[in-house]
């Protein structure tokens, strides 16, 4: 599959991150989201951690496993989830609204019963809140841990930036800080439990199902890196033992891959296409912070 096409197609819709010229997104070129979301390693590690946090709750675990293609097509399912996240960060608002409406429409059909008999529905506000919270936590923590430290001020900005898109998904409790995440986690903690599906999911990640086998060592490092992001209480509840401890070589491998991704843009990715919508160079996000500020200042002066 053409990697650039996989970033710009969602359920038959074409997403053009570079057009229409000047149309704002829900966050912009100077956002913390643009900085974090450009790094696929941070998104990959953070995304796996988010799924593990979600799977601690039987309702979400059953909803995903019983109503998605993850078991049969983990790469395709992960790619669609990633595109939905990317369009919310880099896409024009019109495209983001269309994709999110489509996701909500699909989620409206997801209803069922967890193994214990408890009913669930994907649009339950409590579940929507937790799914959103895990993604916000996972991406930020992965970037901070494996790419570059995120300052307290930028953390506050990141949480504030997350609100508008989260609300489009129906989220009612929008995080404003890490303490909000911890409070939500502690409220849900009595529900958290180990389950074979968690092990099956991690096996898919560790073996790189659907990906080149030669990179097996890297997939195992990604899995351990994701587990390392879990709050200790959640890891204990999921019974993820010493085999998931992050080794020194794992940390070095993930950080090295993240460093490469941080410096070298992927061709025609959302992170390189979106700046064009604002009259900025395709490598805008890969320039120094000082140079970015200069370009943004010059752009503001050109605006009528």
C-alpha positions as CSV (number, residue, x, y, z in Angstrom):
1,X,0.0,0.0,0.0
2,X,1.2,3.5,-0.8
3,X,2.0,5.0,2.7
4,X,1.0,8.5,1.7
5,X,-2.4,7.2,0.5
6,X,-2.9,5.4,3.8
7,X,-2.7,8.7,5.6
8,X,-5.2,10.5,3.3
9,X,-8.0,7.9,2.9
10,X,-10.6,7.1,5.6
11,X,-13.6,4.9,4.8
12,X,-13.6,6.0,1.2
13,X,-13.2,9.7,2.0
14,X,-10.2,11.6,0.8
15,X,-8.6,13.9,3.3
16,X,-6.6,16.8,1.9
17,X,-4.5,18.3,4.8
18,X,-3.2,21.0,2.5
19,X,-6.5,22.4,1.4
20,X,-8.6,24.6,1.4
21,X,-5.9,27.2,1.8
22,X,-6.2,29.0,5.1
23,X,-9.0,26.9,6.6
24,X,-8.2,26.5,10.3
25,X,-8.0,23.2,12.1
26,X,-9.0,22.6,15.7
27,X,-5.3,23.2,16.5
28,X,-2.7,25.0,14.5
29,X,1.0,25.2,13.5
30,X,2.1,26.6,16.9
31,X,0.2,23.9,18.9
32,X,1.7,21.3,21.1
33,X,-0.5,18.7,19.3
34,X,1.3,19.4,16.0
35,X,4.7,18.9,17.7
36,X,3.7,15.6,19.4
37,X,1.6,14.1,16.6
38,X,4.4,14.4,14.0
39,X,6.3,11.6,15.7
40,X,5.0,8.1,14.7
41,X,7.0,6.4,17.4
42,X,5.4,8.4,20.2
43,X,2.0,7.8,18.7
44,X,2.7,4.1,18.4
45,X,3.9,3.6,21.9
46,X,1.3,6.0,23.4
47,X,-1.5,4.3,21.3
48,X,-0.7,0.8,22.6
49,X,-0.6,2.2,26.2
50,X,-4.0,3.8,25.6
51,X,-5.5,0.5,24.4
52,X,-4.1,-1.3,27.5
53,X,-5.7,1.3,29.7
54,X,-9.0,0.9,27.9
55,X,-8.9,-2.9,27.9
56,X,-8.6,-2.8,31.7
57,X,-12.4,-2.1,31.6
58,X,-14.5,-5.1,30.5
59,X,-17.0,-3.0,28.7
60,X,-14.5,-1.3,26.4
61,X,-12.5,-4.5,26.0
62,X,-15.5,-6.4,24.8
63,X,-16.7,-3.6,22.6
64,X,-13.4,-3.3,20.7
65,X,-12.8,-7.1,20.5
66,X,-16.3,-8.1,19.5
67,X,-17.1,-5.2,17.1
68,X,-13.9,-4.4,15.3
69,X,-11.5,-6.0,12.8
70,X,-8.5,-5.8,15.2
71,X,-8.0,-9.5,15.5
72,X,-8.1,-10.2,11.8
73,X,-6.5,-6.9,10.5
74,X,-4.6,-5.2,13.3
75,X,-2.6,-3.0,10.9
76,X,-5.7,-1.7,9.1
77,X,-7.6,-1.2,12.3
78,X,-4.7,0.7,13.9
79,X,-4.2,2.8,10.7
80,X,-7.9,3.9,10.7
81,X,-7.6,4.9,14.3
82,X,-4.4,6.8,13.6
83,X,-6.0,8.7,10.7
84,X,-9.0,9.7,12.9
85,X,-6.5,11.1,15.4
86,X,-4.4,12.8,12.6
87,X,-7.4,14.6,11.0
88,X,-8.4,16.0,14.3
89,X,-4.9,17.5,14.8
90,X,-3.8,18.4,11.3
91,X,-6.9,18.4,9.1
92,X,-9.1,21.4,8.2
93,X,-12.1,21.6,10.5
94,X,-14.5,20.6,7.7
95,X,-12.7,17.3,7.1
96,X,-12.3,16.6,10.8
97,X,-16.0,17.1,11.5
98,X,-16.9,14.7,8.6
99,X,-14.5,12.0,9.8
100,X,-15.6,12.3,13.5
101,X,-19.3,12.2,12.5
102,X,-18.5,9.0,10.6
103,X,-16.8,7.5,13.6
104,X,-19.6,8.4,15.9
105,X,-22.1,6.9,13.5
106,X,-20.2,3.6,13.5
107,X,-19.9,3.7,17.3
108,X,-23.6,4.1,17.6
109,X,-24.0,0.5,16.4
110,X,-21.6,-0.9,19.0
111,X,-23.7,-2.4,21.8
112,X,-23.5,-5.7,23.6
113,X,-22.8,-7.4,26.9
114,X,-19.5,-8.0,28.6
115,X,-18.7,-11.6,29.7
116,X,-20.1,-10.9,33.2
117,X,-23.5,-9.8,31.6
118,X,-23.1,-6.1,32.0
119,X,-24.5,-4.2,29.0
120,X,-22.3,-1.7,27.2
121,X,-22.6,0.8,24.4
122,X,-19.8,2.6,22.8
123,X,-21.5,6.0,23.1
124,X,-21.9,5.6,26.9
125,X,-20.4,9.0,28.2
126,X,-18.3,7.2,30.9
127,X,-16.7,5.0,28.2
128,X,-16.2,7.9,25.8
129,X,-14.6,9.9,28.6
130,X,-12.1,7.1,29.5
131,X,-11.2,6.3,25.8
132,X,-10.5,10.0,25.2
133,X,-8.5,10.3,28.5
134,X,-6.3,7.3,27.7
135,X,-5.3,8.7,24.3
136,X,-4.6,12.1,25.7
137,X,-2.5,10.6,28.4
138,X,-0.8,8.0,26.2
139,X,0.4,10.3,23.5
140,X,1.7,13.0,25.8
141,X,3.5,10.6,28.2
142,X,5.1,8.6,25.3
143,X,6.5,11.8,23.7
144,X,7.7,13.1,27.1
145,X,9.3,9.8,28.0
146,X,10.9,8.7,24.7
147,X,11.2,11.9,22.5
148,X,11.7,15.1,24.5
149,X,10.5,16.5,27.9
150,X,7.3,18.5,27.7
151,X,7.3,21.6,29.9
152,X,4.6,22.2,32.5
153,X,3.3,25.1,30.4
154,X,3.1,23.0,27.2
155,X,1.3,20.3,29.2
156,X,-1.3,22.8,30.1
157,X,-1.6,23.9,26.5
158,X,-1.8,20.3,25.3
159,X,-4.8,19.5,27.6
160,X,-6.6,22.7,26.6
161,X,-6.1,22.0,22.9
162,X,-7.6,18.5,23.3
163,X,-11.0,19.8,24.4
164,X,-12.7,20.8,21.1
165,X,-12.1,17.5,19.3
166,X,-12.9,15.5,22.4
167,X,-16.3,17.2,22.6
168,X,-17.1,16.4,19.0
169,X,-16.8,12.7,19.9
170,X,-19.3,13.2,22.8
171,X,-16.8,13.4,25.6
172,X,-18.3,15.2,28.6
173,X,-15.4,15.1,31.1
174,X,-12.5,16.8,29.2
175,X,-9.1,16.5,30.9
176,X,-7.4,19.8,32.0
177,X,-4.3,18.2,33.6
178,X,-2.8,14.9,34.7
179,X,-4.6,15.1,38.0
180,X,-7.9,14.9,36.1
181,X,-6.6,11.7,34.4
182,X,-5.6,10.2,37.8
183,X,-9.0,11.0,39.3
184,X,-10.9,9.4,36.4
185,X,-8.6,6.3,36.6
186,X,-9.2,6.0,40.3
187,X,-13.0,6.2,39.9
188,X,-12.9,3.3,37.3
189,X,-10.2,1.3,39.1
190,X,-12.6,-1.1,40.9
191,X,-13.6,-2.3,37.4
192,X,-10.1,-3.1,36.2
193,X,-9.1,-6.7,35.8
194,X,-6.8,-9.0,33.9
195,X,-8.1,-10.9,30.9
196,X,-6.7,-13.2,28.1
197,X,-7.7,-10.5,25.5
198,X,-5.1,-8.2,27.0
199,X,-2.4,-10.9,26.5
200,X,-3.7,-11.6,23.0
201,X,-3.5,-7.9,22.1
202,X,0.1,-7.7,23.4
203,X,1.0,-10.8,21.5
204,X,-0.2,-9.0,18.3
205,X,2.0,-6.0,19.2
206,X,5.1,-8.1,20.2
207,X,5.0,-10.3,17.1
208,X,4.1,-7.4,14.7
209,X,1.3,-9.3,13.1
210,X,0.9,-8.1,9.5
211,X,4.3,-6.4,9.6
212,X,7.8,-7.5,8.4
213,X,9.0,-10.3,10.6
214,X,12.6,-9.1,10.6
215,X,11.6,-6.2,12.9
216,X,10.3,-8.5,15.7
217,X,12.9,-7.2,18.2
218,X,11.6,-3.7,17.6
219,X,7.9,-4.7,18.1
220,X,8.8,-6.3,21.4
221,X,10.6,-3.1,22.5
222,X,7.4,-1.1,21.6
223,X,5.3,-3.4,23.7
224,X,7.5,-3.1,26.7
225,X,7.8,0.7,26.2
226,X,4.0,0.9,26.2
227,X,3.6,-1.2,29.3
228,X,6.2,1.1,31.0
229,X,3.8,4.0,30.6
230,X,1.0,2.4,32.6
231,X,0.4,3.7,36.1
232,X,1.7,1.0,38.5
233,X,-1.8,0.3,39.8
234,X,-3.1,-0.5,36.3
235,X,-0.2,-2.7,35.4
236,X,-0.7,-4.6,38.6
237,X,-4.4,-5.1,37.9
238,X,-3.6,-6.3,34.4
239,X,-1.0,-8.7,35.9
240,X,1.6,-7.7,33.4
241,X,4.7,-9.2,35.0
242,X,8.5,-8.9,34.7
243,X,8.6,-10.1,31.2
244,X,7.2,-6.7,30.3
245,X,9.9,-4.7,32.2
246,X,11.5,-2.1,29.9
247,X,15.1,-3.1,29.4
248,X,18.0,-0.7,28.8
249,X,18.3,-1.9,25.2
250,X,14.5,-1.5,24.6
251,X,14.7,2.1,25.9
252,X,17.7,2.9,23.7
253,X,16.0,1.3,20.6
254,X,12.7,3.2,21.0
255,X,14.5,6.5,21.7
256,X,16.8,6.1,18.7
257,X,13.8,5.4,16.4
258,X,11.9,8.3,17.9
259,X,14.9,10.6,17.4
260,X,15.1,9.7,13.7
261,X,11.4,10.3,13.3
262,X,11.8,13.6,15.0
263,X,14.4,14.8,12.5
264,X,13.3,13.3,9.2
265,X,9.8,14.0,7.9
266,X,7.8,11.2,6.2
267,X,6.9,12.2,2.7
268,X,3.3,13.5,2.2
269,X,2.4,12.8,5.8
270,X,-0.2,15.0,7.6
271,X,2.6,16.7,9.4
272,X,4.2,17.9,6.2
273,X,1.0,18.5,4.2
274,X,-0.9,20.6,6.8
275,X,1.7,23.4,7.0
276,X,1.0,24.1,3.3
277,X,-2.5,25.1,4.2
278,X,-1.1,28.0,6.1
279,X,1.6,29.0,3.6
280,X,4.3,27.4,5.6
281,X,7.1,25.1,4.3
282,X,6.5,21.3,4.3
283,X,9.4,20.8,6.8
284,X,8.0,23.5,9.2
285,X,7.6,21.1,12.1
286,X,11.2,19.8,11.7
287,X,12.8,23.2,11.9
288,X,14.2,24.7,15.1
289,X,11.6,26.3,17.4
290,X,13.2,29.6,16.8
291,X,12.8,29.3,13.0
292,X,9.2,28.2,13.4
293,X,8.5,31.3,15.5
294,X,10.1,33.5,12.8
295,X,8.0,32.0,10.1
296,X,4.8,32.3,12.1
297,X,5.6,35.9,12.9
298,X,6.2,36.6,9.2
299,X,2.9,34.9,8.3
300,X,1.0,37.1,10.7
301,X,2.5,40.2,9.2
302,X,1.5,39.1,5.7
303,X,-2.1,38.4,6.8
304,X,-4.6,41.3,6.0
